[in-house]
Amino acid sequence: MSNYNKKRKSYGGGSSSKTNTPSIPLGQKDSKKQRALLKPFGQVVQEAKEIWNKLRQKDLEKDVRNGYVTKIMELIKGKIWEIVSRHDASRVIQTIFQYGSLEVQEIICSELKEHYLELSMSAYGHFMLKSMLRHGKEKQRNEIVDSFKNNFGKLATHVTGASVLELLFQNRSGRAFQREIISRKKYQLLAREFYGREFSLFCNDKEMDVKTYLRKNPERKDGILGDMRKLLNKQIGKGIHHLEFSQTFLAEYFELSNELNEDSSKLEDMFPSLIEGTLQLASTTAGITVMINVLTHGSAKIRKQILKQLRGRGSDVAKHQNGYLLILKIFDCVDDTVLVRKAILNDLVKSVDELVEDVNGNKLILHLLSPGANRYFNARDISILNMKGKYSKKDSNIRRAELLKPLKPALETVIKTKGSDLLASHNGSKVLYEYILVNSGEDEGDNNVKNVEELVGGKDQLKNIKKILKKDDGKEVKGLNKTQIKKLLDLC
């Protein structure tokens, strides 16, 4: 017999005997179903899923939907904890909790009540807990939150547990755009555990926050900040710091460390791990505070890595409600202006016409044109500009001139083509005013008219600007006060 026939016989291909015929393997989907049925309560889950496929249709009448909920409850009652952590069963139970009556919700809660903490750290079970927090009644929500007591730190450093805390943070009272899940006071009491055992033991006043406590008891600084740092480093190591509740603690830690003169090396040790999340951090109020601290107190190497994260995204970041602050601080403290030009300014040059009239982007241009003009900046902007780091050595005027140079040609083009239109723009008029103020020879007498004429692109443009400034005492001009309008008219 040839080797070929031997091989065929060994695989059953050459024999006519039925006993040697191999079994037909199951398809992938069939095999998956078979394995699911072999799990505990596999048949129950399978039947519940078949009903659930009908239940989740959006156009069902209420009575029909209630009937499906009842059928599923008859199948799973008494077995909910055993199956809720399975990815398929969890979705079924989430749906019947959402659409079920109060009685149905209470049955589910009673079976899961002793397992809330464990459920919050389950890969699939935590989705069920989130559903209960979103759709449950106040009593049910409070029972879930109470189960987290003395375990906030454990949850805050657990990937799935942290996502549950993020849901509570995002839906605490006082945020009009969200449904309230937990009161602000209850969340604050729960979150006190993040400050460590020392704070919990010695601060008996539940109304006192950690800042007030440390101002009164500075000798507790090392213990409390040390406990915070341990938890924050764990969060950063697991990537949890992209969540906003974690960023709030990070921002608070930096603020306390700066206020209490904490050893700067302890802060700087955290910087390299935070840089990869630059864009995520820069998008939130707390996160931008963190990044401003990293930028201000970071070395030239750290600043270079931050700029690398922003390369090609300068325009988008500049127009963001929080992101522009990062670029504002870069303009204020980074000495390597060549690197700033390559990473950010080249991108900003392409969109100067948009930035001039953008509520956030125009602040960057105004800062370069007139850095001491605080009237264009709010309290948060000014506090950030006032932060000083030990690594900035270059004279601020030299830095500003070097940054403005590549931006100036594009800015000139916008002024010459849109000068009169900018007066009707609340943000654009400020740029026009500062541009003329900075670039015109204000003390040059008659030559001043010629200078402004050149700046705005000719006689016709200047004539239109004058006309708008004079009409109804400048009522058509947006963004400038009467003193500025008068001064601009005098310059023209």
C-alpha positions as CSV (number, residue, x, y, z in Angstrom):
1,M,0.0,0.0,0.0
2,S,1.3,3.4,-0.9
3,N,2.1,6.0,1.7
4,Y,-0.7,8.1,0.3
5,N,-3.3,5.3,0.9
6,K,-1.9,4.6,4.3
7,K,-2.5,8.3,5.3
8,R,-6.0,8.2,3.8
9,K,-6.8,5.0,5.8
10,S,-5.4,6.5,9.0
11,Y,-7.8,9.4,8.8
12,G,-10.7,7.2,7.9
13,G,-10.8,8.4,4.4
14,G,-10.1,5.0,2.8
15,S,-12.3,2.8,4.8
16,S,-16.0,2.0,4.2
17,S,-16.5,1.0,7.8
18,K,-19.0,3.2,9.7
19,T,-17.1,2.8,13.0
20,N,-14.1,4.5,11.4
21,T,-16.0,7.6,10.1
22,P,-15.0,10.7,12.0
23,S,-17.6,12.9,13.7
24,I,-18.4,16.1,12.0
25,P,-17.0,19.0,14.0
26,L,-19.4,21.7,15.2
27,G,-19.3,25.1,13.6
28,Q,-17.8,28.0,15.6
29,K,-21.2,29.4,16.6
30,D,-22.6,26.0,17.4
31,S,-19.6,25.2,19.5
32,K,-20.0,28.4,21.4
33,K,-23.6,27.6,22.2
34,Q,-22.7,24.1,23.3
35,R,-20.1,25.5,25.8
36,A,-22.6,28.1,27.1
37,L,-25.1,25.3,27.8
38,L,-22.6,23.3,29.7
39,K,-22.1,26.2,32.2
40,P,-24.1,26.3,35.4
41,F,-27.7,27.3,34.6
42,G,-26.7,27.3,30.9
43,Q,-30.2,26.2,29.7
44,V,-31.9,28.9,31.9
45,V,-29.7,31.6,30.4
46,Q,-30.2,30.4,26.9
47,E,-34.0,30.5,27.3
48,A,-33.8,33.9,29.0
49,K,-31.8,35.3,26.1
50,E,-34.3,34.2,23.6
51,I,-37.0,36.1,25.4
52,W,-34.7,39.1,25.9
53,N,-34.2,39.4,22.2
54,K,-37.9,40.1,22.0
55,L,-37.9,42.3,25.1
56,R,-35.3,44.7,23.9
57,Q,-37.2,45.8,20.8
58,K,-38.0,49.5,21.2
59,D,-41.5,49.5,19.7
60,L,-43.1,47.1,22.2
61,E,-46.3,47.9,24.0
62,K,-46.0,48.2,27.7
63,D,-48.2,45.1,28.5
64,V,-46.2,43.0,26.1
65,R,-42.9,44.2,27.5
66,N,-44.1,43.5,31.1
67,G,-45.1,40.0,30.0
68,Y,-41.6,39.3,28.8
69,V,-40.1,40.7,32.0
70,T,-42.3,38.3,34.0
71,K,-41.3,35.3,32.0
72,I,-37.6,36.0,32.4
73,M,-38.0,36.6,36.1
74,E,-39.7,33.2,36.4
75,L,-36.6,31.6,34.8
76,I,-33.8,33.4,36.8
77,K,-35.4,34.1,40.2
78,G,-33.1,32.6,42.9
79,K,-30.2,32.3,40.4
80,I,-29.4,35.9,39.7
81,W,-26.1,36.1,41.6
82,E,-24.9,32.9,40.0
83,I,-25.4,34.2,36.5
84,V,-25.1,38.0,36.7
85,S,-21.3,38.1,36.1
86,R,-21.7,36.3,32.8
87,H,-21.4,38.7,29.8
88,D,-24.6,37.5,28.2
89,A,-26.7,37.1,31.3
90,S,-25.7,40.4,32.7
91,R,-27.3,42.2,29.7
92,V,-30.5,40.3,30.2
93,I,-30.7,41.2,33.9
94,Q,-29.8,44.9,33.1
95,T,-32.8,45.1,30.7
96,I,-35.4,43.6,33.1
97,F,-34.1,45.9,35.9
98,Q,-34.6,48.9,33.6
99,Y,-38.1,47.9,32.4
100,G,-39.2,46.0,35.4
101,S,-41.6,47.1,38.1
102,L,-40.5,48.1,41.6
103,E,-41.2,44.6,42.8
104,V,-38.9,43.2,40.1
105,Q,-36.2,45.6,41.0
106,E,-36.5,44.8,44.7
107,I,-36.2,41.0,44.0
108,I,-33.0,41.6,42.0
109,C,-31.6,43.9,44.7
110,S,-32.3,41.4,47.4
111,E,-30.4,38.7,45.6
112,L,-27.4,40.9,44.9
113,K,-27.4,43.0,48.1
114,E,-24.6,41.1,49.8
115,H,-22.4,41.2,46.7
116,Y,-22.5,44.8,45.6
117,L,-18.8,45.4,46.3
118,E,-17.7,42.2,44.5
119,L,-20.0,43.1,41.6
120,S,-18.5,46.5,41.2
121,M,-15.1,44.9,40.5
122,S,-16.4,42.2,38.1
123,A,-15.6,42.5,34.4
124,Y,-19.2,42.0,33.4
125,G,-21.0,42.4,36.7
126,H,-20.1,46.0,37.1
127,F,-22.3,46.9,34.1
128,M,-25.2,45.5,36.0
129,L,-24.3,47.6,39.0
130,K,-24.1,50.7,36.8
131,S,-27.6,49.9,35.4
132,M,-28.9,49.7,38.9
133,L,-27.4,53.0,39.8
134,R,-28.9,54.7,36.7
135,H,-32.4,53.1,36.9
136,G,-32.9,52.2,40.5
137,K,-34.9,54.1,43.2
138,E,-33.1,56.4,45.7
139,K,-33.2,53.8,48.4
140,Q,-31.6,51.2,46.1
141,R,-28.9,53.6,45.0
142,N,-28.1,54.5,48.6
143,E,-27.7,50.8,49.5
144,I,-25.2,50.3,46.7
145,V,-23.2,53.4,47.7
146,D,-23.2,52.4,51.4
147,S,-21.6,49.1,50.4
148,F,-18.6,51.1,49.1
149,K,-17.9,52.6,52.5
150,N,-14.3,51.9,53.7
151,N,-13.5,50.6,50.3
152,F,-13.2,53.8,48.2
153,G,-9.5,53.5,47.9
154,K,-9.8,49.8,46.8
155,L,-12.3,50.8,44.1
156,A,-10.4,53.9,43.1
157,T,-7.4,51.8,42.1
158,H,-9.3,48.9,40.4
159,V,-10.0,49.4,36.7
160,T,-13.6,48.4,36.7
161,G,-14.3,49.6,40.2
162,A,-13.0,53.1,39.2
163,S,-15.4,53.2,36.4
164,V,-18.3,52.8,38.9
165,L,-16.9,55.7,41.0
166,E,-16.6,57.8,37.8
167,L,-20.4,57.2,37.2
168,L,-21.1,58.5,40.8
169,F,-18.7,61.5,40.2
170,Q,-20.3,62.5,36.9
171,N,-23.8,62.1,38.3
172,R,-23.5,63.8,41.7
173,S,-26.0,66.6,42.4
174,G,-25.3,70.1,41.2
175,R,-24.7,69.0,37.6
176,A,-27.8,70.1,35.7
177,F,-27.0,68.2,32.5
178,Q,-26.9,64.8,34.3
179,R,-29.4,62.7,36.2
180,E,-28.6,62.7,39.9
181,I,-27.5,59.4,41.3
182,I,-25.8,60.5,44.5
183,S,-25.9,63.8,46.4
184,R,-22.8,65.9,46.4
185,K,-22.5,65.7,50.2
186,K,-22.7,61.9,50.1
187,Y,-20.1,61.6,47.4
188,Q,-17.7,64.0,49.3
189,L,-18.1,61.9,52.5
190,L,-17.3,58.7,50.5
191,A,-14.4,60.3,48.8
192,R,-12.7,61.4,52.1
193,E,-11.2,57.9,52.2
194,F,-8.9,58.8,49.3
195,Y,-6.9,61.1,51.7
196,G,-5.8,58.1,53.7
197,R,-6.2,56.7,57.2
198,E,-4.5,59.6,59.0
199,F,-7.1,62.1,57.7
200,S,-10.0,59.7,58.5
201,L,-8.7,59.2,62.1
202,F,-7.8,62.7,63.1
203,C,-10.3,64.9,61.2
204,N,-13.5,64.4,63.1
205,D,-15.3,67.3,61.4
206,K,-17.1,65.7,58.4
207,E,-17.8,69.1,56.9
208,M,-14.1,70.1,56.8
209,D,-12.2,69.4,53.5
210,V,-8.6,68.3,53.3
211,K,-7.3,71.7,52.3
212,T,-8.8,73.4,55.4
213,Y,-7.6,70.6,57.6
214,L,-4.0,70.8,56.4
215,R,-3.9,74.6,56.7
216,K,-4.8,74.2,60.3
217,N,-2.6,71.1,60.9
218,P,0.5,71.4,58.6
219,E,2.3,68.7,60.6
220,R,0.0,66.1,59.0
221,K,1.2,67.1,55.6
222,D,3.6,64.2,55.0
223,G,1.2,61.5,56.1
224,I,-1.8,62.7,54.1
225,L,0.0,63.7,50.9
226,G,2.0,60.4,51.1
227,D,-1.3,58.4,51.2
228,M,-2.7,60.4,48.3
229,R,0.5,59.9,46.3
230,K,0.4,56.1,46.8
231,L,-3.1,55.8,45.4
232,L,-2.5,58.3,42.6
233,N,0.6,56.4,41.5
234,K,-1.4,53.2,41.4
235,Q,-4.1,54.9,39.3
236,I,-1.5,56.3,36.9
237,G,0.1,52.9,36.6
238,K,-3.2,51.3,35.6
239,G,-4.3,54.2,33.3
240,I,-7.2,55.1,35.6
241,H,-6.1,58.8,35.6
242,H,-7.9,59.3,32.4
243,L,-11.2,59.3,34.4
244,E,-12.3,62.8,35.6
245,F,-12.7,61.8,39.3
246,S,-9.1,60.7,39.4
247,Q,-8.0,63.9,37.7
248,T,-9.8,65.9,40.4
249,F,-7.6,64.2,43.1
250,L,-4.5,64.7,41.0
251,A,-5.2,68.4,40.6
252,E,-5.9,68.7,44.4
253,Y,-2.7,66.9,45.2
254,F,-0.6,69.3,43.0
255,E,-2.4,72.3,44.5
256,L,-1.8,71.1,48.1
257,S,1.8,70.2,47.3
258,N,2.5,73.7,45.9
259,E,0.7,75.5,48.7
260,L,2.5,73.4,51.5
261,N,5.9,73.5,49.8
262,E,6.1,69.8,49.3
263,D,9.4,68.4,48.0
264,S,9.4,69.2,44.3
265,S,11.1,65.9,43.5
266,K,8.1,64.0,44.6
267,L,6.0,65.9,42.1
268,E,8.5,65.5,39.3
269,D,8.6,61.7,39.7
270,M,5.0,61.6,38.5
271,F,5.6,63.8,35.4
272,P,6.8,61.1,32.9
273,S,3.8,58.9,33.5
274,L,1.4,61.7,32.9
275,I,2.7,63.0,29.6
276,E,1.2,60.2,27.4
277,G,-2.2,61.4,28.6
278,T,-1.6,65.0,27.7
279,L,-4.5,65.5,25.4
280,Q,-7.0,63.6,27.6
281,L,-5.9,65.6,30.7
282,A,-6.0,68.9,28.8
283,S,-9.6,68.4,27.9
284,T,-11.0,68.6,31.4
285,T,-11.0,71.4,34.0
286,A,-9.1,69.3,36.6
287,G,-6.8,67.7,34.1
288,I,-5.6,71.0,32.6
289,T,-4.6,72.1,36.1
290,V,-2.5,69.0,36.3
291,M,-0.8,69.6,32.9
292,I,-0.1,73.2,33.7
293,N,1.7,72.1,36.8
294,V,3.7,69.5,34.8
295,L,4.6,72.1,32.2
296,T,5.5,74.8,34.7
297,H,7.6,72.7,37.0
298,G,8.9,70.2,34.4
299,S,12.4,70.2,33.0
300,A,13.2,71.0,29.4
301,K,13.0,67.2,28.6
302,I,9.5,67.0,30.0
303,R,8.4,70.1,28.1
304,K,9.7,68.7,24.9
305,Q,7.7,65.5,25.4
306,I,4.5,67.5,26.0
307,L,5.1,69.5,22.8
308,K,5.6,66.2,20.9
309,Q,2.1,65.2,22.1
310,L,0.6,68.4,20.7
311,R,2.4,68.3,17.3
312,G,-0.2,68.7,14.5
313,R,-3.0,69.3,16.9
314,G,-2.3,72.9,17.8
315,S,-5.3,74.5,16.2
316,D,-7.8,72.1,17.8
317,V,-6.2,72.5,21.2
318,A,-6.1,76.3,20.9
319,K,-9.9,76.4,20.3
320,H,-10.7,74.0,23.2
321,Q,-12.3,75.5,26.3
322,N,-9.5,74.0,28.5
323,G,-6.8,73.1,26.0
324,Y,-5.9,76.7,25.1
325,L,-4.6,77.2,28.6
326,L,-1.8,74.7,27.9
327,I,-0.7,76.6,24.8
328,L,-1.0,79.9,26.7
329,K,1.4,78.5,29.4
330,I,3.7,77.1,26.7
331,F,4.0,80.6,25.2
332,D,4.8,81.9,28.7
333,C,7.4,79.4,30.0
334,V,9.0,77.2,27.3
335,D,12.4,78.7,26.3
336,D,12.9,76.6,23.1
337,T,10.9,78.7,20.8
338,V,12.2,76.8,17.7
339,L,10.6,73.7,19.1
340,V,7.4,75.5,19.9
341,R,7.2,76.8,16.3
342,K,7.6,73.4,14.8
343,A,5.2,71.7,17.2
344,I,2.4,74.3,17.6
345,L,2.9,77.6,15.7
346,N,3.1,76.1,12.2
347,D,-0.3,74.6,12.8
348,L,-1.7,77.9,14.3
349,V,-0.4,79.9,11.3
350,K,-2.7,77.9,9.0
351,S,-5.8,78.8,11.0
352,V,-5.1,82.3,12.2
353,D,-8.3,83.6,10.5
354,E,-10.3,81.2,12.7
355,L,-8.3,81.8,15.9
356,V,-8.7,85.6,15.7
357,E,-12.5,85.3,16.2
358,D,-12.5,82.3,18.4
359,V,-13.3,82.9,22.1
360,N,-10.3,80.8,23.3
361,G,-7.9,81.0,20.4
362,N,-7.9,84.8,20.3
363,K,-6.4,84.8,23.8
364,L,-3.2,83.2,22.5
365,I,-2.8,86.0,19.9
366,L,-3.7,88.7,22.5
367,H,-1.1,87.3,24.9
368,L,1.6,87.7,22.3
369,L,0.5,91.1,21.1
370,S,-0.1,92.5,24.6
371,P,1.1,90.2,27.4
372,G,0.3,92.6,30.2
373,A,-3.3,93.2,29.2
374,N,-5.1,91.3,31.9
375,R,-8.5,92.8,30.7
376,Y,-8.7,90.0,28.1
377,F,-8.2,87.2,30.6
378,N,-10.3,85.7,33.4
379,A,-9.1,84.9,36.9
380,R,-8.1,81.3,35.9
381,D,-6.1,82.5,33.0
382,I,-4.2,85.1,35.1
383,S,-3.5,82.6,37.9
384,I,-2.0,80.2,35.4
385,L,0.1,82.9,33.8
386,N,1.4,83.9,37.3
387,M,2.7,80.4,38.0
388,K,6.5,80.4,37.8
389,G,8.8,77.4,37.4
390,K,12.5,77.1,38.0
391,Y,13.4,75.9,34.5
392,S,12.4,79.1,32.6
393,K,15.4,81.3,32.0
394,K,14.8,83.3,28.8
395,D,13.6,86.9,29.0
396,S,9.9,87.0,28.5
397,N,10.0,89.9,25.9
398,I,12.6,88.0,23.8
399,R,10.5,84.8,24.0
400,R,7.3,86.7,23.0
401,A,9.1,88.4,20.0
402,E,10.4,85.0,18.8
403,L,6.9,83.5,19.0
404,L,5.1,86.3,17.3
405,K,7.5,86.5,14.4
406,P,6.3,83.3,12.5
407,L,2.7,84.3,13.3
408,K,2.9,87.9,12.2
409,P,2.6,87.5,8.3
410,A,-0.6,85.4,8.6
411,L,-2.0,87.9,11.1
412,E,-1.2,90.8,8.9
413,T,-3.1,89.1,6.0
414,V,-6.2,88.6,8.1
415,I,-6.1,92.2,9.3
416,K,-5.7,93.6,5.8
417,T,-8.5,91.4,4.3
418,K,-11.0,91.4,7.2
419,G,-10.2,94.5,9.2
420,S,-13.6,96.2,9.1
421,D,-15.4,92.9,9.5
422,L,-13.4,92.2,12.7
423,L,-15.0,95.2,14.4
424,A,-18.3,93.4,14.3
425,S,-16.8,90.4,16.0
426,H,-16.6,90.4,19.8
427,N,-13.3,88.6,19.8
428,G,-11.8,89.8,16.5
429,S,-12.2,93.5,17.4
430,K,-9.8,93.0,20.4
431,V,-7.1,91.5,18.1
432,L,-7.6,94.4,15.6
433,Y,-7.3,97.0,18.4
434,E,-4.1,95.4,20.0
435,Y,-2.6,94.8,16.5
436,I,-2.9,98.5,15.5
437,L,-1.9,99.7,19.0
438,V,1.3,97.6,19.0
439,N,2.3,98.2,15.4
440,S,1.4,101.8,14.8
441,G,3.7,104.7,15.8
442,E,1.4,106.2,18.3
443,D,3.8,109.1,19.1
444,E,4.7,109.9,15.5
445,G,2.2,112.7,14.8
446,D,1.0,112.9,11.2
447,N,2.9,109.8,10.1
448,N,0.6,107.8,12.3
449,V,-2.2,108.0,9.7
450,K,0.0,106.5,7.1
451,N,1.2,103.7,9.3
452,V,-2.4,102.6,10.2
453,E,-3.4,102.8,6.6
454,E,-0.6,100.4,5.7
455,L,-1.5,98.1,8.6
456,V,-5.1,97.7,7.6
457,G,-4.5,97.3,3.9
458,G,-5.2,100.6,2.3
459,K,-7.4,103.7,2.2
460,D,-10.7,101.9,1.5
461,Q,-10.3,99.5,4.5
462,L,-9.3,102.4,6.7
463,K,-12.3,104.4,5.6
464,N,-14.6,101.5,6.4
465,I,-13.1,101.1,9.9
466,K,-13.5,104.8,10.6
467,K,-17.1,104.8,9.4
468,I,-17.9,101.9,11.8
469,L,-16.1,103.5,14.7
470,K,-18.0,106.8,14.2
471,K,-21.5,105.4,13.6
472,D,-23.7,105.9,16.6
473,D,-20.7,106.4,18.8
474,G,-19.3,103.0,17.9
475,K,-22.4,101.0,18.8
476,E,-21.8,98.5,16.0
477,V,-18.3,97.7,17.4
478,K,-18.4,94.5,19.5
479,G,-15.9,93.7,22.3
480,L,-14.4,97.1,22.8
481,N,-15.3,99.7,25.5
482,K,-15.8,103.4,24.7
483,T,-12.2,104.3,25.7
484,Q,-10.8,101.7,23.4
485,I,-13.1,102.8,20.5
486,K,-12.0,106.5,21.0
487,K,-8.3,105.6,21.1
488,L,-8.7,103.4,18.0
489,L,-10.5,106.3,16.2
490,D,-7.7,108.7,17.2
491,L,-5.1,106.3,15.8
492,C,-7.0,106.0,12.5
